[in-house]
């Protein structure tokens, strides 16, 4: 009798290293709700141009009220939900803009090689809806023209 040997080959990985991490292409900040709650409002601090949030129409200072039907009231909840997501997954966010209009926006989770959840301090108001003189605060630093 004839014997056949089958070799099984796994598909080679495109890149060595850890798999890409899910990303929304947004840097968040935590604000107080103005009703006694401390750091319980998730706000888009900055949006990466052409990233998943930008493509979905999310803007800086928009509030992430809900992830699907889950209320967002802590950075930990937001980061844990993001880490549990898969690149390519579509998530519906309930957003609040200008502390007035509520809308739902679908965002397709992107992929990144960068580490998530890096903490840094940003200067901003501490409460939702508080603006300095009705204008957006600037960092006070001028960018040099290149």
Buried (B, 14 or more C-beta within 10 A) or exposed (E): EEEEEEEEEEEEEEEEEEEBBBBBBBBBBBBBBEEEEEBBBBBBBBBBEEBBBBBBBBBBBBBBBBBEEEEBBBBEBBBEBBEEBEBEEEBEBBBBBEEEEEEEBEBBBBEBEEEEEEEEEEEBBEEBEEEEEEEEEEEEEEEEEE
